[in-house]
Amino acid sequence: MSLPGAPHLQRHGKELQLDGMSLDALAREFGTPLFVYSQRAMLTAVGAYQRALVHRPHLICYAMKANPSLAVLQTFARAGCGFDIVSGGELYRALAAGVDPAKIVYSGVGKKPEEIKAALKADILLFNLESSQELEEINRIAGRLKLKARVALRINPDIDPQTHPYISTGLKQNKFGVAYAEAIALYRKARDLPHLRITGMDCHIGSQLTDISPFIAAAEKILVLVDMLTDEGIRLEHLDLGGGLGIRYNDEIPLAISDYVSALLAVMRGRSEKLILEPGRVLVGNAGVLLTRVEYLKHGEEKNFAIVDAAMNDLMRPALYDAYHDIVPVKRENHLVQNYEVVGPICETGDFIGHARELSIAPKSLLAVLSAGAYGMSMSSNYNSRPRASEVMVDGKQVHLIRERETVEQLYAGEKLISQVL
């Protein structure tokens, strides 16, 4: 029996399995906390995009901020994907995973000169630019290198994506993109800069969207600008409509990938521009689980606490966004069902994985935190000097250790003691 929102997870008798692989066995072999990913789930998701776009010139650029583990990047690169990056570190990660630089799109509001230089030397596909000063900076660096940078402008369409304010990126009060009213003037400026070549236009309005309306509203506004540029002799080769498609964490009803793509294609009917999309969460979110073991059960006057060995440094989303992740026992056990706050060992009251969960558990019970494939490991930290978790990927009947658990020694390997006695 599959779990809602996680078809790659199945109950076989009393035990939870991922693609037929025992999660209990994986926890015993690799320890906890442990991220476990289904490669099949990732390929199924990207395959849905590819089938829906088969008759349209396109490039699916995985937004690697969702999960930048090298084996994940390798999986999508082998599937023919491009990549959306937002830092120099992500550029080097992508290259280390064997990604074709000609399929890399570099977004982000704060690109540093050395990062721009590295991306130009790597000959990436293009930069999505987000300010007038950034136009000038990339033109200057490209000139010094005697290169011509391929660029698009990221437009802020002032569309409410109806999502959490921290992951809303298309409103005029957000830091992202250039103002809609300033777009034409900035395209004229870019046309006149000698070391830039304009190739397209970009728009990304937010993340975890489950309604098609904001996507369509943004695309329609962007197309108005595209036509205005055509009238001025600036013809664009591609249109990048970003990502942001949501997944099911709790009771959301996400858009089917095919329905989402069909709606965008309907808006673009009769147009020749290549379509670039930047999915992230929807490709990896429900492909992963976080395994964590109960250390102690603490029964208080007002609340009961299940203290587990995963914490906010492993999965930041609950503490940061008050985000919901389903939490289920890996094995069905005959313990008293009680209401628990599922919390970690970090010295913050905000260190929780889930509130008010009805669970049948005991000390040492193994729990699976669902929908943890996106923004789990990528947002993890070493707070409280906690080593980061390890990661494994299930590929058919094989299990690959794709990240070893950090050691405490690695946490301070780059630090230095002061030699002088104070």
ABEGO torsion letter per residue (X at the ends): XBBBGBAABBBBEABBBBGGBBAAAAAAAAEOBBBBBBAAAAAAAAAAAAAAAAABBBBBBBBAAABABAAAAAAAAAAGBBBBBABAAAAAAAAAAGBBAAABBBBEAABBAAAAAAAAAAGBABBBBABAAAAAAAAAAAAAAGBBBBBBBBBBAGBBAGBBAAABAABAABABEBBAAAAAAAAAAAAABAABBBABBBBBAEBGBABAAAAAAAAAAAAAAAAAAAAAGBBBABBBAEBGBBBBABABBBBBAAAAAAAAAAAABGBABBBBBBBBAAAAAAABBBBBBBABBBBBAABBBBBBABBAAABAAAAAAGBBBBBBBABBBBBBBBBBBBBBABBBAABBABBGBBBBBBBGBBBBBBGAABGBAAABBABGGBBBBBBBBBBEABBBBABBBBBAAAAAAABBBBABBX
